[in-house]
Amino acid sequence: AATAAVKPKSVTYAGRSADAVWRKGAAERIEKHRKAPIVVKVADAQGSPVPGAVIRVRQLRHSFGFGNILNPNAFLLGGSDGENYRRIFAEHFNRATFESGFRWQNWFLPARRGSLDRWKKQLDKMIGFCQSRDIAIRGHYLSWAPLTRESYKPRDYSKHPDKLWPELSAHIDEMLAFDRGRLAEWDAINHIIGWGQTMASVSGSNEIYAKIIRHARAKTKTPLWVNEGAVLPGGRQLEPYHKIIGDLIKNKAAPDGIGFMGHFKDSTLRPIAELKTIYDRFAKFGLPLQLTEFDIDTRDEQLQADYLRDVMTVSFSHPSFNAIVMWGFWEGRHWRPDGALWRKDWSIKPCGKMWKELVYKTWRTDATGKTDAKGAFTKRGFLGKYAVTVS
């Protein structure tokens, strides 16, 4: 007998519906934590109030971080791709993470090839690009805890554990000397839980992570963060991550912030209410939180746009969060091309349109009105920089 084809079950997630319970609380938190009163008072040359003056308050920039990564090689592309890459980044993001600029291998390998100065000039150019546009930079990273990838480290530290700390600390010193306080924050320890062989297993304990933070803190005033994945999607690292942060605090090596990687796939779309529960739990440490590496790897573009909207909303609503940083925006240079906001031909995807809708419309203030009898105009607006026009 013939067998009828079975239609694949569509993927969705809890909390997607327009009437989902979590939305009301998120809206209330956004109103409370992301806005403040704007008061414009108008007086004439004699200091008397001017009633009926026409006021416009237009937000130019968010205080909250809405960021993405800058890939060093894509940044230097010529032609229309390079022009689009740099233009779109400058227009749409106020935070930057250099995707591979500060990875250990991109410092020791160029040094061996005699091209480290050229690499530093490339990074200087990227830093200048960001500084001229008031884009805060996250250094990624001072250390990478897993030691399983041979190309990520100068030598096999399982065979030479005594060389790990001298070489790592020297590298951290070199990075911070190059930084000279130009960066807004550092991933001091990336993938602090990790997998397989780690700095902790080679050195004999997690104390090496406290040592990294103490050492870096003695050299720089730039905030030092920890960062880990498989906490929001999947959850495999949730408990170990929570525990190690608690241990660092007890050992007087508290990080300055807690980063969550958010590399989601169809199979790991965590319910939105559960994200809020995780955020609340980590917020009890009293440290800033950040979605440091956010993307959604799926070919269902509507699902992607909806999940991006909801993850951004619940994250933006949380008082402990200070930024949401995507991990790539162009399909032509993305570690998971389906996760991009713009396609390879630079046409924008629904998730890219959703990003723009939230950042430039839903969560941005542009209001007009007139001063009252006392010459005052009052409006609640999103925190950030404003242009105020009086006529």
C-alpha positions in Angstrom: 0.0 0.0 0.0 1.2 3.5 -0.7 2.3 5.6 2.3 1.2 9.2 2.5 4.1 11.7 2.9 4.3 13.1 6.4 4.6 16.8 6.6 7.4 18.0 8.9 6.2 19.5 12.1 6.7 23.2 12.1 9.0 24.6 14.8 7.8 27.2 17.3 8.5 28.2 20.9 6.6 28.9 24.0 5.8 32.6 24.4 5.4 33.4 20.7 1.8 34.4 20.7 0.8 38.0 20.7 -1.1 37.5 24.0 1.6 35.6 25.8 1.6 36.4 29.5 5.3 37.5 29.7 4.7 40.5 27.3 2.8 42.6 29.9 5.6 42.4 32.5 8.2 43.1 29.9 6.4 46.2 28.7 6.1 47.5 32.2 9.8 46.9 32.9 10.8 48.7 29.7 8.7 51.7 30.7 10.2 51.7 34.2 13.9 50.9 33.5 14.6 52.2 30.0 12.8 55.5 30.1 13.1 58.8 32.1 11.3 62.2 32.1 12.5 64.7 29.6 11.8 68.3 30.7 12.4 71.3 28.4 12.0 74.7 29.9 11.9 77.8 27.6 12.5 81.3 28.8 13.0 84.6 26.9 16.0 86.9 27.1 14.6 88.4 30.4 14.2 84.9 31.9 10.4 84.9 31.7 8.7 81.6 30.7 7.6 81.3 27.1 4.3 79.4 26.7 3.3 77.9 23.4 6.8 77.4 22.1 7.0 74.4 19.7 9.3 71.7 21.0 10.8 68.6 19.3 12.8 66.0 21.2 14.5 63.6 18.9 16.6 60.7 20.1 19.9 60.3 18.3 21.4 57.4 20.2 20.5 54.8 22.8 22.3 54.5 26.1 21.6 50.7 25.9 24.0 48.8 23.7 22.7 47.4 20.4 25.7 45.9 18.8 27.3 43.4 16.4 30.7 42.0 15.4 33.2 43.5 13.1 35.2 40.9 11.2 38.7 42.3 10.5 38.9 40.7 7.0 35.4 41.9 6.0 36.1 45.3 7.4 39.0 45.7 4.9 37.0 44.4 1.9 37.1 46.7 -1.2 34.4 47.4 -3.7 30.7 47.6 -2.9 30.8 44.7 -0.4 33.3 46.6 1.8 31.4 49.8 1.4 28.1 48.2 2.4 29.7 46.3 5.3 31.2 49.4 6.9 28.2 51.7 6.1 25.6 49.3 7.5 27.6 48.7 10.6 28.0 52.4 11.3 24.3 53.1 10.7 22.8 50.3 12.8 25.0 49.4 15.7 26.5 51.3 18.7 28.6 48.5 20.1 31.3 46.4 18.3 33.0 43.2 19.2 36.0 42.4 17.0 35.2 38.9 15.9 38.8 37.5 15.8 41.0 40.6 16.4 42.2 39.7 19.9 42.2 36.0 19.7 45.5 34.6 20.9 46.4 32.9 17.7 46.0 36.1 15.8 48.8 37.6 17.9 51.3 34.8 18.2 51.0 33.5 14.6 51.6 37.0 13.0 54.5 37.5 15.4 56.0 34.2 14.2 55.5 35.4 10.6 56.9 38.8 11.3 53.6 40.6 10.5 52.3 41.5 13.9 52.8 45.2 13.2 50.6 45.0 10.2 47.9 43.2 12.3 48.1 45.9 14.9 47.7 48.6 12.3 44.6 46.8 11.0 43.1 46.8 14.5 44.1 50.4 15.0 42.1 51.3 11.9 39.1 49.4 13.2 39.4 51.1 16.6 39.6 54.5 14.9 36.5 53.7 12.8 34.5 52.9 16.0 35.9 55.8 18.0 35.0 58.4 15.3 31.4 57.1 15.4 31.0 56.7 19.2 30.8 52.9 18.9 32.0 51.2 22.1 34.3 48.2 21.6 34.4 44.9 23.4 37.7 43.1 23.4 37.2 39.5 22.6 39.2 38.1 24.4 42.0 38.1 27.0 41.8 34.4 27.5 40.0 31.4 26.1 39.6 28.6 28.7 39.4 25.5 26.4 42.7 24.3 25.2 41.4 21.6 22.8 42.1 23.5 19.5 45.8 23.4 18.6 45.7 26.5 16.5 44.3 28.6 19.4 47.4 28.3 21.6 51.2 28.7 21.1 52.0 25.2 22.4 50.5 22.0 23.8 50.1 23.0 27.5 49.2 19.5 28.6 52.8 18.6 28.0 54.1 22.0 29.3 51.8 23.1 32.1 54.5 25.2 33.7 54.6 27.5 30.6 50.8 28.2 30.6 50.7 31.1 33.1 54.0 32.8 32.1 53.0 32.8 28.4 49.3 33.7 29.1 50.1 36.5 31.5 52.6 38.0 29.0 50.0 37.8 26.3 47.4 39.6 28.5 50.0 42.3 29.2 50.7 42.8 25.5 46.9 43.0 24.7 46.3 45.6 27.5 49.3 47.6 26.5 47.9 47.8 22.9 44.5 48.7 24.2 45.7 51.7 26.2 42.1 52.1 27.6 40.5 52.5 24.2 38.2 49.6 24.6 35.0 49.8 26.7 35.2 46.2 28.2 37.0 42.9 27.8 36.0 39.3 27.8 38.6 38.4 30.4 37.7 34.7 30.2 35.8 33.4 27.2 34.1 30.0 27.5 35.1 29.8 31.1 33.5 26.4 31.5 34.4 25.2 28.1 34.8 21.6 27.1 37.5 19.0 27.0 40.9 20.1 28.2 40.8 23.6 29.7 43.2 26.0 31.5 41.7 24.7 34.8 42.4 21.1 34.0 46.0 21.7 32.8 46.8 24.0 35.7 45.1 21.8 38.3 42.2 24.1 39.5 39.9 26.9 38.7 42.2 29.2 40.6 43.8 30.2 37.3 40.6 32.1 36.3 40.7 34.1 39.5 44.4 34.7 38.8 43.6 36.0 35.3 41.1 38.5 36.6 43.3 39.7 39.4 46.3 40.0 37.0 44.3 42.0 34.4 42.6 44.2 37.0 46.0 45.3 38.3 46.9 46.4 34.7 43.7 48.1 33.5 40.6 49.9 34.7 38.6 48.5 31.8 35.7 46.3 33.0 36.5 42.6 32.8 33.7 40.1 31.9 33.3 36.4 31.8 31.4 34.8 28.9 29.9 31.4 28.2 27.6 29.6 25.8 25.1 26.7 26.2 23.5 28.5 29.1 20.5 30.0 27.3 20.3 27.6 24.3 20.4 24.0 25.6 21.3 24.8 29.2 24.2 22.3 29.5 26.5 24.9 31.0 24.0 26.8 33.2 24.7 25.2 36.5 28.5 25.2 36.1 28.5 28.8 34.9 26.5 29.9 37.9 28.8 28.1 40.3 32.0 29.4 38.9 30.9 33.0 39.0 29.9 32.4 42.7 33.4 30.9 43.3 35.1 33.9 41.7 33.2 36.3 43.9 34.1 34.3 47.0 37.8 34.3 46.0 37.8 38.1 45.6 38.1 37.9 41.8 34.6 38.9 40.9 34.1 39.8 37.2 32.7 43.1 36.3 29.9 41.6 34.2 28.3 38.3 33.1 28.0 37.5 29.4 25.6 35.0 27.8 26.3 33.7 24.3 23.0 33.1 22.5 23.7 30.9 19.5 20.2 29.4 19.0 19.0 26.8 16.5 15.6 25.4 15.7 16.2 22.7 18.3 17.3 25.1 21.1 14.7 27.9 21.1 14.2 28.2 24.9 10.7 29.5 26.0 10.8 33.3 26.6 9.6 33.1 30.2 12.5 30.7 31.0 15.0 33.2 29.7 13.6 35.7 32.2 14.0 33.2 35.0 17.7 32.6 34.1 18.3 36.3 33.9 16.8 36.8 37.4 18.9 34.1 38.9 22.2 35.5 37.6 21.1 39.1 38.4 21.3 38.2 42.1 25.1 38.4 41.8 24.6 42.1 41.4 26.6 42.4 38.2 25.6 43.7 34.8 24.4 41.1 32.3 24.8 41.1 28.5 23.7 39.0 25.5 27.1 39.0 24.0 26.8 36.7 20.9 23.2 36.5 19.6 22.1 34.7 16.4 19.3 32.3 15.3 20.3 29.7 12.9 17.2 28.7 10.9 15.8 28.9 7.4 12.4 29.7 8.7 12.7 33.5 8.3 9.4 34.3 10.1 10.4 32.1 13.1 13.8 33.8 13.1 12.2 37.3 13.1 9.7 36.5 15.8 12.3 34.9 18.1 14.7 37.7 17.6 11.9 40.2 18.6 11.0 38.3 21.7 14.6 37.5 22.9 15.5 41.2 22.4 12.3 42.3 24.2 12.8 40.2 27.3 16.5 41.1 27.4 16.0 44.8 26.9 13.3 44.7 29.6 15.6 43.3 32.2 17.1 46.0 34.5 20.4 44.2 34.8 21.1 44.1 31.0 23.2 46.8 29.4 23.5 45.4 25.8 22.4 43.0 23.1 25.2 42.1 20.7 24.5 40.1 17.5 27.2 37.7 16.2 27.2 38.7 12.6 24.9 40.6 10.3 26.0 39.8 6.7 25.5 36.4 5.1 28.7 36.8 3.1 30.7 36.8 6.3 28.8 34.9 9.0 29.9 31.8 10.9 26.3 30.5 10.4 25.1 32.1 7.2 21.4 31.4 7.8 21.7 33.5 11.0 22.5 36.7 9.2 20.3 39.9 9.2 21.3 40.8 5.6 21.6 38.3 2.7 24.7 38.0 0.6 23.3 40.4 -2.0 22.6 42.9 0.9 18.9 42.6 0.7 17.5 42.7 4.3 15.8 39.7 5.8 12.7 39.8 8.1 14.9 39.5 11.1 17.0 42.5 10.0 13.8 44.5 9.5 12.7 43.4 13.0 16.0 44.7 14.4 15.5 48.0 12.8 11.8 48.2 13.9 12.7 47.7 17.5 15.8 49.8 17.7 14.6 52.7 15.5 10.9 52.8 16.1 9.5 50.8 19.0 12.3 51.8 21.4 13.1 55.3 20.2 11.6 58.6 21.1 10.7 61.4 18.6 8.1 63.7 20.1 6.7 67.2 19.5 4.5 69.5 21.5 4.2 72.9 23.0 5.3 74.4 26.3 2.7 75.0 28.9 1.8 78.3 30.7 5.0 77.9 32.8 7.2 77.5 29.6 7.7 73.7 30.2 7.4 70.7 28.0 7.5 67.2 29.6 7.7 63.8 28.0 9.0 60.3 29.0 11.7 59.1 26.6 14.1 56.3 26.2 17.5 56.9 27.7 20.1 58.2 25.3 21.4 61.3 23.5 18.8 63.8 22.1 18.5 66.7 19.8 16.1 69.3 21.2 14.6 71.9 18.9 12.7 75.0 20.1 10.9 77.3 17.8 
